[in-house]
Amino acid sequence: MRPALSVIFFTVSSGAGLGLLTWLVFLRLTGLGGGIAAESILPMLGLGIGLTTAGLISSTLHLANPKNAWRAFSRVRTSWLSREGVLAMALYPVAALDAWLAVTGAPQPLSTAVGVLLGLLALGVLYCTGMIYACLKTVPRWHNWLVPACYVLLGLYSGALLSLPFVANDVGAIPQQATLVLVLLAMALLVKTIYYFRFRAPAGQHTINQALTLGPKTIRLLDVGHTHGTFLTDEFCFQLARGHARLLRLVAISTGFLLPFVVLVADPRGIVPLVFAGIACMLGLLAERWLFFAEAQHVVRLYHGAARV
């Protein structure tokens, strides 16, 4: 499928922002890794909300009629896109209340309750984003549990990595939190590797014979029925060379995972290396997400010359 840059930026930016919000809530409530200093809470909340907002705004750019974006909220019972939108909008007042409670020093039970709600909403939006693609039976590469798992884990990993510069000056907290980020890195890389391995050379779950219900016969397309490209061929019949796919996969893994791993192991206390690791991670995830869309094959390709999808 043809990758839409606005959607790619949306999933990476909002994923990191939501992951950062979830990570912040997790550390504050559990105290693992030394917790979070009070002066770092508001900057981290601001960065998380900023990345999430930038992603949500960019997601409207690929719409043919952006003025109709409000309709995305009207099908909560049946649409993962609607659920994502509703939860994302509910996230903002809760995040604002959490920031206000952090500034005013509210009672611990109230602060804990709001923090838990914020974390659940952020995780919910992340999961809904993954399910938007995983629920599509028409795209076999997406219709599996690995897709939402990747979205959630990559969001948590990138958000946690972006949080480290805020605690770099805390000598007691940074080694422990860097270790926790390494665990998330390993989990995200494992799930993504399983995804790549599973679809490294897909045999094709659906065939043109099934699409045309003609049985086990040799079928050859003689005429596509049009002389120029159409919306379907432009959007759903995007061709990606295998060599380019391997190169992009290498870029995604090396910049998104290996470079941050080296930084976290070699110098987890340096603010500049940690910022570099965060930027490298985001660039690697942009490549990973572009490949996620470019390698996806819609079953409509079977009616335009493809023998298997």
ROFI-168398 format. One line per 4 residues: number of its first residue (from 0); for each residue x, y, z of N, C-alpha, C. Coordinates in nm, 3 decimals. Atoms other than C-alpha are relative to their C-alpha. Example, Ala and Ser with C-alpha at 12.3 -4.5 7.8 and 13.67 -1.06 7.14 Angstrom:
0) 0.089:-0.119:0.000:1.230:-0.450:0.780:0.090:0.120:0.000 ~ -0.082:-0.119:-0.006:1.367:-0.106:0.714:-0.077:0.109:0.073
***
This chain:
0) 0.084:-0.119:0.000:0.000:0.000:0.000:0.088:0.124:0.000 ~ -0.080:-0.123:0.007:0.117:0.355:-0.069:0.007:0.065:0.138 ~ -0.013:-0.062:-0.132:0.257:0.504:0.254:-0.040:0.147:-0.004 ~ 0.038:-0.141:-0.015:0.096:0.833:0.358:0.088:0.061:0.108
4) -0.096:-0.058:-0.095:0.359:1.052:0.524:-0.069:0.057:0.123 ~ 0.071:-0.057:-0.115:0.099:1.222:0.742:-0.037:-0.107:0.101 ~ 0.037:0.110:-0.091:-0.016:0.887:0.885:0.124:-0.060:0.065 ~ -0.126:0.052:-0.056:0.342:0.768:0.930:0.046:0.089:0.115
8) -0.040:-0.092:-0.107:0.429:1.081:1.129:-0.097:-0.009:0.118 ~ 0.100:0.010:-0.106:0.104:1.050:1.323:0.027:-0.119:0.092 ~ -0.016:0.119:-0.082:0.166:0.694:1.438:0.129:0.002:0.080 ~ -0.128:-0.005:-0.072:0.530:0.757:1.532:-0.002:0.107:0.108
12) -0.001:-0.111:-0.095:0.484:1.096:1.700:-0.099:-0.023:0.114 ~ 0.100:0.025:-0.105:0.162:1.015:1.885:0.036:-0.124:0.081 ~ -0.041:0.119:-0.074:0.296:0.672:1.975:0.103:0.033:0.106 ~ -0.102:-0.039:-0.096:0.601:0.826:2.140:-0.059:0.087:0.111
16) 0.062:-0.085:-0.100:0.391:1.091:2.314:-0.084:-0.077:0.099 ~ 0.084:0.082:-0.089:0.142:0.841:2.451:0.085:-0.094:0.084 ~ -0.091:0.085:-0.076:0.424:0.610:2.551:0.069:0.077:0.112 ~ -0.063:-0.083:-0.103:0.593:0.895:2.737:-0.095:0.028:0.115
20) 0.099:-0.024:-0.106:0.273:0.977:2.926:-0.020:-0.125:0.086 ~ 0.017:0.125:-0.074:0.227:0.612:3.020:0.121:-0.030:0.088 ~ -0.124:0.024:-0.074:0.590:0.580:3.126:0.011:0.092:0.120 ~ -0.004:-0.097:-0.109:0.568:0.895:3.338:-0.093:-0.043:0.113
24) 0.095:0.044:-0.102:0.259:0.768:3.518:0.052:-0.125:0.071 ~ -0.052:0.124:-0.057:0.418:0.426:3.568:0.110:0.026:0.103 ~ -0.110:-0.028:-0.092:0.733:0.566:3.729:-0.047:0.076:0.123 ~ 0.050:-0.077:-0.114:0.541:0.811:3.948:-0.075:-0.088:0.100
28) 0.084:0.081:-0.087:0.305:0.549:4.083:0.075:-0.116:0.065 ~ -0.072:0.117:-0.052:0.549:0.260:4.128:0.129:0.037:0.072 ~ -0.127:-0.039:-0.059:0.864:0.450:4.222:0.118:-0.079:-0.053 ~ -0.110:0.078:0.057:1.070:0.206:4.011:0.100:0.092:-0.070
32) -0.103:-0.081:0.063:1.397:0.340:3.882:0.025:0.131:0.071 ~ -0.022:-0.125:-0.072:1.405:0.606:4.151:-0.110:0.101:-0.016 ~ 0.111:-0.093:0.017:1.077:0.766:4.042:0.035:0.118:-0.088 ~ -0.019:-0.121:0.080:1.050:1.110:3.881:0.002:0.120:0.093
36) -0.008:-0.123:-0.080:1.161:1.439:4.037:-0.117:0.092:-0.034 ~ 0.117:-0.085:0.018:0.882:1.692:4.085:0.019:0.101:-0.112 ~ -0.024:-0.103:0.102:1.049:1.950:3.858:0.002:-0.056:-0.142 ~ -0.003:0.061:0.134:1.058:1.700:3.568:-0.138:-0.042:-0.048
40) 0.132:0.051:0.037:0.689:1.609:3.571:-0.065:0.086:-0.108 ~ 0.066:-0.087:0.097:0.553:1.915:3.389:0.069:0.001:-0.136 ~ -0.064:0.008:0.133:0.819:1.917:3.111:-0.028:-0.130:-0.073 ~ 0.028:0.127:0.065:0.761:1.548:3.048:-0.145:-0.008:-0.044
44) 0.140:-0.005:0.040:0.384:1.596:3.045:-0.016:0.087:-0.125 ~ 0.009:-0.089:0.115:0.429:1.886:2.804:0.051:-0.064:-0.128 ~ -0.055:0.067:0.119:0.648:1.685:2.567:-0.094:-0.111:-0.047 ~ 0.091:0.108:0.037:0.409:1.389:2.577:-0.125:0.051:-0.070
48) 0.120:-0.058:0.061:0.104:1.603:2.503:0.035:0.066:-0.134 ~ -0.040:-0.065:0.125:0.296:1.799:2.237:0.018:-0.100:-0.113 ~ -0.019:0.103:0.103:0.403:1.486:2.047:-0.133:-0.063:-0.041 ~ 0.130:0.058:0.029:0.054:1.339:2.074:-0.083:0.094:-0.086
52) 0.078:-0.099:0.075:-0.109:1.660:1.949:0.052:0.017:-0.141 ~ -0.058:-0.014:0.134:0.133:1.698:1.659:-0.038:-0.118:-0.088 ~ 0.039:0.118:0.077:0.057:1.344:1.551:-0.146:0.001:-0.038 ~ 0.144:-0.002:0.029:-0.320:1.383:1.579:-0.034:0.103:-0.106
56) 0.025:-0.102:0.102:-0.315:1.704:1.376:0.045:-0.049:-0.137 ~ -0.051:0.046:0.129:-0.102:1.545:1.105:-0.089:-0.111:-0.058 ~ 0.083:0.110:0.050:-0.345:1.251:1.083:-0.116:0.049:-0.085 ~ 0.111:-0.055:0.079:-0.608:1.482:0.932:0.044:0.042:-0.140
60) -0.048:-0.052:0.127:-0.385:1.583:0.641:-0.024:-0.094:-0.117 ~ 0.022:0.094:0.110:-0.449:1.265:0.441:-0.147:-0.017:-0.033 ~ 0.143:0.009:0.027:-0.827:1.313:0.452:-0.036:0.081:-0.124 ~ 0.044:-0.073:0.118:-0.995:1.413:0.128:-0.080:0.124:0.040
64) 0.080:-0.112:-0.051:-1.235:1.636:0.325:0.023:0.015:0.150 ~ -0.032:-0.013:-0.143:-1.074:1.735:0.657:-0.115:0.055:0.083 ~ 0.112:-0.057:-0.076:-1.390:1.923:0.752:-0.095:-0.107:0.052 ~ 0.086:0.110:-0.046:-1.562:1.586:0.794:0.068:-0.087:0.105
68) -0.074:0.080:-0.097:-1.306:1.464:1.048:-0.084:-0.028:0.125 ~ 0.081:0.019:-0.120:-1.565:1.505:1.324:-0.082:-0.129:-0.007 ~ 0.079:0.122:0.013:-1.752:1.204:1.182:0.074:-0.122:0.055 ~ -0.077:0.112:-0.054:-1.470:0.984:1.310:-0.040:-0.033:0.143
72) 0.040:0.023:-0.138:-1.621:1.019:1.658:-0.138:-0.065:0.011 ~ 0.141:0.040:-0.003:-1.965:0.887:1.560:-0.025:-0.150:-0.006 ~ 0.019:0.144:0.014:-1.904:0.511:1.535:0.079:-0.077:0.106 ~ -0.078:0.058:-0.109:-1.762:0.417:1.874:-0.029:-0.149:0.016
76) 0.038:0.140:-0.023:-1.951:0.086:1.888:0.065:-0.094:-0.100 ~ -0.049:0.090:0.105:-1.805:-0.050:1.565:0.136:0.035:-0.057 ~ -0.122:-0.047:0.067:-1.495:0.151:1.469:0.113:0.023:0.101 ~ -0.117:-0.025:-0.084:-1.150:0.138:1.627:0.050:0.142:-0.019
80) -0.038:-0.139:0.024:-1.083:0.476:1.465:-0.080:0.095:0.088 ~ 0.084:-0.083:-0.087:-1.377:0.628:1.652:0.042:-0.015:0.146 ~ -0.044:0.022:-0.138:-1.262:0.469:1.978:0.130:0.072:0.027 ~ -0.126:-0.072:-0.015:-0.914:0.609:1.923:-0.025:0.149:0.018
84) 0.028:-0.143:-0.007:-1.053:0.958:1.863:-0.065:0.041:0.132 ~ 0.069:-0.032:-0.125:-1.283:0.954:2.165:0.096:-0.008:0.119 ~ -0.096:0.013:-0.110:-1.012:0.828:2.400:0.106:0.109:-0.006 ~ -0.101:-0.106:0.014:-0.763:1.081:2.259:-0.054:0.132:0.051
88) 0.058:-0.125:-0.048:-1.001:1.368:2.328:-0.020:-0.002:0.152 ~ 0.015:0.012:-0.145:-1.068:1.237:2.679:0.133:0.013:0.071 ~ -0.134:-0.006:-0.061:-0.693:1.231:2.738:0.037:0.141:0.044 ~ -0.046:-0.136:-0.025:-0.653:1.610:2.732:-0.047:0.058:0.133
92) 0.040:-0.054:-0.132:-0.869:1.716:3.028:0.062:-0.076:0.117 ~ -0.063:0.079:-0.107:-0.726:1.430:3.235:0.147:0.040:0.015 ~ -0.140:-0.044:-0.007:-0.369:1.535:3.146:0.011:0.139:0.062 ~ -0.001:-0.134:-0.060:-0.452:1.897:3.234:-0.025:-0.007:0.150
96) 0.028:0.017:-0.144:-0.597:1.787:3.569:0.121:-0.059:0.070 ~ -0.118:0.061:-0.060:-0.291:1.572:3.636:0.111:0.103:0.018 ~ -0.101:-0.105:-0.011:-0.062:1.867:3.564:-0.035:0.097:0.113 ~ 0.042:-0.092:-0.106:-0.265:2.091:3.794:0.021:-0.062:0.138
100) -0.020:0.068:-0.128:-0.255:1.834:4.074:0.148:-0.009:0.035 ~ -0.144:0.007:-0.026:0.121:1.800:4.033:0.054:0.134:0.048 ~ -0.048:-0.133:-0.038:0.167:2.177:4.067:-0.050:0.038:0.140 ~ 0.060:-0.042:-0.127:-0.068:2.224:4.361:0.029:-0.095:0.116
104) -0.028:0.096:-0.106:0.045:1.919:4.555:-0.126:-0.059:0.061 ~ 0.128:0.056:-0.043:-0.292:1.745:4.576:0.022:-0.124:0.087 ~ -0.011:0.124:-0.080:-0.362:1.457:4.817:0.039:-0.119:-0.086 ~ -0.053:0.114:0.075:-0.193:1.135:4.714:-0.108:-0.088:-0.062
108) 0.103:0.086:0.061:-0.511:0.927:4.661:-0.059:0.060:-0.128 ~ 0.056:-0.066:0.118:-0.655:1.184:4.418:0.101:0.002:-0.114 ~ -0.105:-0.003:0.101:-0.325:1.223:4.234:0.021:-0.138:-0.061 ~ -0.017:0.137:0.048:-0.292:0.845:4.207:-0.113:-0.040:-0.094
112) 0.116:0.035:0.081:-0.645:0.803:4.071:0.007:0.067:-0.137 ~ -0.009:-0.072:0.128:-0.596:1.070:3.804:0.116:-0.055:-0.083 ~ -0.114:0.055:0.072:-0.255:0.927:3.713:-0.033:-0.134:-0.064 ~ 0.040:0.130:0.055:-0.397:0.577:3.669:-0.092:0.020:-0.121
116) 0.092:-0.026:0.111:-0.676:0.716:3.449:0.076:0.052:-0.122 ~ -0.080:-0.053:0.111:-0.424:0.909:3.238:0.078:-0.111:-0.069 ~ -0.077:0.110:0.058:-0.206:0.601:3.190:-0.088:-0.095:-0.079 ~ 0.090:0.091:0.069:-0.503:0.383:3.095:-0.050:0.061:-0.131
120) 0.045:-0.067:0.123:-0.626:0.641:2.843:0.110:-0.001:-0.106 ~ -0.112:-0.001:0.095:-0.281:0.671:2.684:0.021:-0.139:-0.060 ~ -0.014:0.137:0.051:-0.248:0.293:2.658:-0.117:-0.037:-0.090 ~ 0.117:0.030:0.081:-0.601:0.272:2.523:0.009:0.059:-0.140
124) -0.016:-0.063:0.131:-0.528:0.518:2.243:0.104:-0.076:-0.083 ~ -0.104:0.077:0.070:-0.209:0.328:2.155:-0.057:-0.131:-0.055 ~ 0.056:0.129:0.042:-0.397:-0.002:2.141:-0.100:0.019:-0.113 ~ 0.099:-0.025:0.106:-0.680:0.144:1.933:0.068:0.032:-0.132
128) -0.073:-0.030:0.123:-0.429:0.281:1.683:0.048:-0.127:-0.068 ~ -0.043:0.127:0.057:-0.283:-0.064:1.636:-0.115:-0.082:-0.054 ~ 0.115:0.080:0.042:-0.626:-0.224:1.609:-0.067:0.056:-0.125 ~ 0.053:-0.055:0.125:-0.727:0.015:1.330:0.051:-0.080:-0.118
132) -0.060:0.077:0.109:-0.490:-0.184:1.111:-0.017:-0.150:0.020 ~ 0.010:0.144:-0.026:-0.509:-0.523:1.281:-0.138:-0.056:-0.029 ~ 0.136:0.049:0.024:-0.887:-0.545:1.228:-0.030:-0.017:-0.148 ~ 0.026:0.005:0.144:-0.852:-0.525:0.848:0.033:-0.139:-0.056
136) -0.020:0.132:0.058:-0.900:-0.876:0.710:0.050:0.011:-0.145 ~ -0.039:-0.018:0.139:-0.834:-0.733:0.362:0.150:0.020:-0.017 ~ -0.146:-0.014:0.006:-0.464:-0.682:0.451:0.060:-0.109:0.088 ~ -0.044:0.115:-0.081:-0.325:-1.021:0.562:0.119:0.030:0.091
140) -0.116:-0.030:-0.084:0.003:-0.877:0.693:-0.039:0.072:0.128 ~ 0.042:-0.078:-0.116:-0.188:-0.658:0.937:-0.096:-0.076:0.090 ~ 0.107:0.065:-0.075:-0.461:-0.895:1.049:0.056:-0.108:0.093 ~ -0.056:0.093:-0.098:-0.274:-1.052:1.343:0.036:0.078:0.127
144) -0.023:-0.061:-0.131:-0.191:-0.986:1.709:0.132:0.076:0.008 ~ -0.130:-0.066:-0.005:0.164:-0.871:1.631:-0.010:0.150:-0.026 ~ 0.012:-0.142:0.035:0.043:-0.538:1.493:-0.032:0.088:0.122 ~ 0.021:-0.082:-0.120:-0.119:-0.394:1.810:0.110:-0.015:0.103
148) -0.111:0.019:-0.094:0.160:-0.548:2.017:0.118:0.088:-0.038 ~ -0.110:-0.086:0.046:0.419:-0.366:1.805:-0.031:0.148:0.028 ~ 0.035:-0.140:-0.021:0.231:-0.036:1.825:0.015:0.039:0.148 ~ -0.008:-0.031:-0.143:0.204:-0.052:2.204:0.144:-0.002:0.049
152) -0.137:0.013:-0.049:0.560:-0.171:2.269:0.092:0.106:-0.060 ~ -0.084:-0.102:0.061:0.722:0.068:2.020:-0.033:0.138:0.057 ~ 0.037:-0.126:-0.063:0.524:0.357:2.168:0.059:0.013:0.140 ~ -0.055:-0.003:-0.135:0.628:0.267:2.523:0.152:0.014:-0.003
156) -0.146:-0.005:0.010:0.990:0.213:2.420:0.048:0.139:-0.042 ~ -0.044:-0.133:0.047:1.025:0.540:2.226:-0.032:0.107:0.103 ~ 0.034:-0.099:-0.102:0.842:0.738:2.495:0.091:-0.008:0.121 ~ -0.090:0.017:-0.115:1.055:0.591:2.774:0.140:0.051:-0.034
160) -0.132:-0.048:0.040:1.372:0.665:2.578:0.005:0.152:-0.001 ~ 0.004:-0.146:0.003:1.266:1.028:2.527:-0.006:0.060:0.139 ~ 0.009:-0.053:-0.137:1.213:1.061:2.903:0.136:0.008:0.068 ~ -0.128:0.010:-0.071:1.576:0.984:2.993:0.076:0.133:0.013
164) -0.071:-0.127:-0.020:1.724:1.332:2.924:-0.053:0.082:0.117 ~ 0.058:-0.076:-0.110:1.485:1.471:3.187:0.052:-0.047:0.137 ~ -0.049:0.053:-0.128:1.640:1.249:3.457:0.151:-0.025:-0.006 ~ -0.143:0.029:0.018:2.000:1.247:3.329:0.084:0.054:0.115
168) -0.076:-0.060:-0.110:2.114:1.467:3.618:-0.022:-0.072:0.133 ~ 0.028:0.075:-0.122:1.968:1.229:3.876:0.091:-0.124:0.001 ~ -0.101:0.107:0.002:2.270:1.007:3.945:-0.058:-0.131:0.050 ~ 0.056:0.123:-0.054:2.063:0.758:4.143:-0.104:-0.063:-0.088
172) 0.112:0.052:0.077:1.773:0.724:3.900:0.039:-0.045:-0.140 ~ -0.026:0.024:0.142:1.930:0.726:3.553:0.047:-0.142:-0.030 ~ -0.040:0.138:0.036:2.108:0.385:3.565:-0.117:-0.098:0.005 ~ 0.112:0.093:-0.013:1.794:0.208:3.686:-0.102:0.021:-0.111
176) 0.097:-0.027:0.105:1.565:0.382:3.437:0.054:-0.039:-0.137 ~ -0.061:0.043:0.126:1.810:0.319:3.152:-0.011:-0.151:-0.015 ~ 0.015:0.145:0.004:1.797:-0.050:3.243:-0.143:-0.040:-0.037 ~ 0.140:0.029:0.032:1.417:-0.046:3.231:-0.028:0.030:-0.148
180) 0.018:-0.033:0.142:1.430:0.124:2.888:0.062:-0.109:-0.088 ~ -0.062:0.111:0.073:1.668:-0.149:2.769:-0.092:-0.122:-0.006 ~ 0.095:0.111:-0.001:1.409:-0.406:2.873:-0.111:0.024:-0.103 ~ 0.102:-0.033:0.099:1.143:-0.225:2.668:0.055:-0.011:-0.141
184) -0.065:0.010:0.131:1.387:-0.201:2.377:0.006:-0.146:-0.046 ~ -0.011:0.141:0.035:1.446:-0.576:2.387:-0.136:-0.060:-0.033 ~ 0.134:0.053:0.025:1.073:-0.654:2.405:-0.054:0.049:-0.134 ~ 0.050:-0.054:0.126:0.986:-0.420:2.117:0.073:-0.060:-0.119
188) -0.079:0.058:0.109:1.271:-0.552:1.901:-0.037:-0.146:-0.022 ~ 0.038:0.141:0.012:1.170:-0.912:1.974:-0.130:-0.015:-0.078 ~ 0.129:0.010:0.068:0.810:-0.859:1.866:0.012:0.043:-0.145 ~ -0.016:-0.046:0.138:0.914:-0.663:1.557:0.079:-0.102:-0.082
192) -0.076:0.103:0.070:1.166:-0.933:1.465:-0.088:-0.119:-0.035 ~ 0.095:0.107:0.028:0.895:-1.196:1.494:-0.089:0.038:-0.119 ~ 0.083:-0.048:0.111:0.680:-0.984:1.262:0.076:-0.008:-0.131 ~ -0.080:0.005:0.123:0.960:-0.949:1.006:0.027:-0.145:-0.042
196) -0.030:0.139:0.031:1.045:-1.319:1.030:-0.124:-0.070:-0.057 ~ 0.124:0.064:0.046:0.683:-1.424:0.983:-0.033:0.038:-0.143 ~ 0.035:-0.047:0.134:0.645:-1.215:0.667:0.123:0.025:-0.086 ~ -0.123:-0.024:0.077:1.000:-1.236:0.534:-0.017:-0.043:-0.145
200) 0.024:0.047:0.137:0.883:-1.431:0.226:-0.140:-0.061:-0.004 ~ 0.136:0.052:-0.010:0.503:-1.461:0.241:-0.040:-0.081:-0.122 ~ 0.045:0.087:0.109:0.362:-1.746:0.036:-0.130:0.050:-0.061 ~ 0.127:-0.050:0.050:0.034:-1.559:-0.003:-0.116:-0.077:0.059
204) 0.111:0.067:-0.064:-0.270:-1.637:0.206:-0.123:-0.006:-0.090 ~ 0.116:-0.008:0.088:-0.516:-1.543:-0.068:0.048:-0.002:-0.145 ~ -0.040:0.014:0.140:-0.504:-1.625:-0.438:-0.110:0.055:-0.091 ~ 0.097:-0.049:0.097:-0.673:-1.497:-0.751:-0.108:-0.105:-0.026
208) 0.100:0.105:0.015:-0.848:-1.835:-0.777:-0.109:0.012:0.104 ~ 0.099:-0.020:-0.105:-1.018:-1.773:-0.444:-0.084:0.123:-0.026 ~ 0.072:-0.125:0.024:-1.109:-1.419:-0.544:-0.106:-0.017:-0.108 ~ 0.092:0.018:0.111:-1.277:-1.533:-0.865:-0.084:-0.127:0.013
212) 0.072:0.126:-0.026:-1.407:-1.866:-0.722:-0.005:-0.089:-0.124 ~ -0.009:0.081:0.122:-1.286:-2.053:-1.030:0.069:-0.134:0.022 ~ -0.060:0.129:-0.028:-1.124:-2.347:-0.856:0.147:-0.004:-0.037 ~ -0.144:0.014:0.024:-0.771:-2.484:-0.912:0.035:0.004:-0.149
216) -0.033:-0.016:0.142:-0.717:-2.346:-1.261:0.109:0.106:-0.015 ~ -0.100:-0.101:0.029:-0.441:-2.140:-1.418:-0.070:0.124:-0.055 ~ 0.070:-0.123:0.036:-0.568:-1.783:-1.438:0.103:0.106:-0.036 ~ -0.090:-0.106:0.044:-0.398:-1.504:-1.630:-0.081:0.124:-0.038
220) 0.071:-0.124:0.027:-0.513:-1.143:-1.640:0.039:0.051:-0.139 ~ -0.026:-0.050:0.135:-0.547:-1.020:-1.999:-0.018:0.151:-0.011 ~ 0.027:-0.143:0.010:-0.686:-0.671:-1.942:-0.052:0.049:0.135 ~ 0.040:-0.052:-0.131:-0.720:-0.462:-1.627:-0.127:0.083:-0.008
224) 0.125:-0.073:0.012:-1.017:-0.274:-1.769:0.012:0.151:0.000 ~ -0.019:-0.144:0.005:-0.863:0.073:-1.769:0.137:0.028:-0.060 ~ -0.125:-0.035:0.069:-0.588:0.252:-1.961:0.093:0.083:0.085 ~ -0.082:-0.082:-0.089:-0.462:0.473:-1.677:-0.015:-0.051:0.143
228) 0.010:0.036:-0.140:-0.400:0.434:-1.308:-0.128:0.051:0.064 ~ 0.120:-0.040:-0.073:-0.697:0.453:-1.074:0.036:0.019:0.148 ~ -0.022:-0.015:-0.143:-0.736:0.526:-0.706:0.046:-0.132:0.062 ~ -0.035:0.131:-0.055:-0.718:0.154:-0.631:0.143:-0.039:-0.034
232) -0.136:0.039:0.038:-0.399:0.096:-0.829:0.104:0.093:0.062 ~ -0.095:-0.094:-0.060:-0.235:0.411:-0.691:0.020:-0.027:0.148 ~ -0.007:0.013:-0.146:-0.316:0.341:-0.326:0.029:-0.142:0.047 ~ -0.005:0.138:-0.051:-0.336:-0.038:-0.296:0.092:-0.092:-0.080
236) -0.088:0.084:0.081:-0.103:-0.167:-0.568:0.142:0.055:-0.003 ~ -0.135:-0.056:-0.011:0.213:0.009:-0.454:0.103:-0.113:0.000 ~ -0.103:0.103:0.013:0.523:-0.190:-0.549:0.128:0.044:0.071 ~ -0.124:-0.027:-0.071:0.829:-0.205:-0.324:0.102:-0.107:-0.034
240) -0.104:0.097:0.035:1.150:-0.367:-0.447:0.053:-0.068:0.125 ~ -0.049:0.074:-0.116:1.284:-0.639:-0.216:0.131:0.057:0.053 ~ -0.126:-0.060:-0.044:1.626:-0.475:-0.212:-0.023:0.123:0.085 ~ 0.032:-0.120:-0.077:1.476:-0.149:-0.089:-0.059:-0.038:0.136
244) 0.060:0.044:-0.126:1.276:-0.336:0.173:0.108:-0.047:0.098 ~ -0.108:0.046:-0.088:1.589:-0.505:0.311:0.081:0.116:0.053 ~ -0.077:-0.116:-0.043:1.774:-0.173:0.321:-0.075:0.079:0.107 ~ 0.080:-0.074:-0.097:1.490:0.002:0.502:-0.012:-0.076:0.131
248) 0.007:0.081:-0.122:1.461:-0.286:0.747:0.130:0.014:0.080 ~ -0.129:-0.017:-0.066:1.831:-0.253:0.823:0.010:0.138:0.063 ~ -0.001:-0.136:-0.054:1.796:0.124:0.870:-0.088:0.009:0.124 ~ 0.093:-0.006:-0.114:1.497:0.079:1.100:0.058:-0.065:0.123
252) -0.055:0.072:-0.115:1.672:-0.175:1.322:0.126:0.068:0.054 ~ -0.126:-0.058:-0.046:2.011:-0.003:1.332:-0.020:0.135:0.068 ~ 0.020:-0.133:-0.060:1.888:0.351:1.402:-0.105:-0.002:0.110 ~ 0.107:0.002:-0.099:1.575:0.263:1.595:0.032:-0.079:0.125
256) -0.028:0.087:-0.114:1.727:-0.001:1.822:0.148:-0.008:0.035 ~ -0.140:0.025:-0.030:2.100:-0.062:1.788:0.072:0.125:0.050 ~ -0.066:-0.123:-0.047:2.219:0.300:1.820:-0.045:0.038:0.141 ~ 0.040:-0.026:-0.138:2.002:0.367:2.128:0.056:-0.101:0.099
260) -0.058:0.102:-0.088:2.125:0.037:2.275:0.144:0.034:0.035 ~ -0.141:-0.036:-0.024:2.489:0.146:2.234:0.010:0.117:0.096 ~ -0.003:-0.119:-0.087:2.417:0.483:2.396:-0.038:-0.038:0.143 ~ 0.047:0.035:-0.134:2.227:0.331:2.689:0.101:-0.086:0.074
264) -0.101:0.084:-0.065:2.504:0.082:2.757:0.127:0.078:0.027 ~ -0.129:-0.070:-0.011:2.799:0.318:2.700:-0.007:0.123:0.088 ~ 0.003:-0.128:-0.073:2.685:0.653:2.844:-0.143:0.040:0.031 ~ 0.139:-0.034:-0.031:2.338:0.662:3.002:-0.016:0.128:0.082
268) 0.010:-0.121:-0.081:2.424:0.977:3.204:0.020:0.128:-0.080 ~ -0.024:-0.120:0.080:2.506:1.214:2.918:-0.126:0.049:-0.067 ~ 0.123:-0.054:0.059:2.222:1.444:2.813:0.008:0.001:-0.152 ~ -0.014:-0.007:0.145:2.357:1.496:2.461:-0.010:-0.138:-0.065
272) 0.017:0.135:0.059:2.402:1.121:2.387:-0.142:-0.052:0.012 ~ 0.137:0.047:-0.017:2.055:1.053:2.527:-0.095:0.068:-0.099 ~ 0.080:-0.071:0.100:1.901:1.323:2.305:0.025:-0.059:-0.138 ~ -0.035:0.063:0.128:2.089:1.174:2.009:-0.068:-0.135:-0.014
276) 0.064:0.131:0.004:1.956:0.829:2.098:-0.150:0.014:-0.027 ~ 0.143:-0.022:0.022:1.600:0.965:2.112:-0.031:0.038:-0.143 ~ 0.020:-0.041:0.139:1.631:1.133:1.772:0.021:-0.118:-0.094 ~ -0.027:0.118:0.083:1.784:0.819:1.620:-0.116:-0.099:0.007
280) 0.113:0.091:-0.017:1.501:0.611:1.763:-0.120:0.047:-0.083 ~ 0.115:-0.052:0.075:1.235:0.838:1.610:0.021:-0.015:-0.150 ~ -0.029:0.017:0.143:1.407:0.831:1.270:-0.012:-0.146:-0.040 ~ 0.011:0.142:0.029:1.434:0.454:1.285:-0.145:-0.046:-0.004
284) 0.140:0.039:-0.001:1.066:0.422:1.373:-0.076:0.058:-0.120 ~ 0.060:-0.054:0.123:0.974:0.649:1.079:0.027:-0.096:-0.116 ~ -0.033:0.098:0.105:1.157:0.403:0.851:-0.081:-0.129:0.020 ~ 0.076:0.123:-0.029:0.990:0.107:1.026:-0.147:0.016:-0.038
288) 0.142:-0.022:0.029:0.644:0.261:0.988:-0.024:0.016:-0.150 ~ 0.013:-0.011:0.145:0.702:0.351:0.621:-0.001:-0.140:-0.062 ~ -0.008:0.137:0.050:0.797:-0.011:0.558:-0.126:-0.078:0.037 ~ 0.122:0.066:-0.045:0.494:-0.128:0.756:-0.113:0.020:-0.102
292) 0.104:-0.028:0.099:0.265:0.042:0.503:0.041:-0.047:-0.139 ~ -0.044:0.032:0.136:0.475:-0.014:0.190:-0.004:-0.150:-0.028 ~ -0.001:0.145:0.020:0.498:-0.392:0.243:-0.139:-0.063:0.009 ~ 0.135:0.055:-0.015:0.128:-0.435:0.317:-0.062:-0.021:-0.138
296) 0.063:0.032:0.127:-0.065:-0.599:0.034:-0.150:-0.019:0.020 ~ 0.146:0.006:-0.008:-0.439:-0.538:-0.003:-0.050:-0.106:-0.098 ~ 0.051:0.107:0.086:-0.647:-0.821:-0.150:-0.055:0.052:-0.132 ~ 0.049:-0.054:0.127:-0.776:-0.585:-0.420:0.104:-0.017:-0.111
300) -0.105:0.024:0.099:-0.441:-0.648:-0.591:-0.029:-0.124:-0.085 ~ 0.032:0.123:0.074:-0.581:-0.987:-0.695:-0.081:0.030:-0.126 ~ 0.080:-0.037:0.117:-0.812:-0.807:-0.939:0.079:0.091:-0.095 ~ -0.083:-0.086:0.085:-0.523:-0.610:-1.088:0.132:-0.068:-0.038
304) -0.116:0.071:0.052:-0.277:-0.880:-1.184:0.078:-0.085:0.097 ~ -0.074:0.079:-0.098:-0.140:-1.023:-0.860:-0.059:-0.141:0.010 ~ 0.047:0.138:-0.011:-0.157:-1.402:-0.835:-0.026:-0.039:0.145 ~ 0.014:0.030:-0.143:-0.118:-1.412:-0.455:0.016:0.128:0.081
308) -0.012:-0.111:-0.094:-0.153:-1.170:-0.164:0.011:-0.059:0.140
***
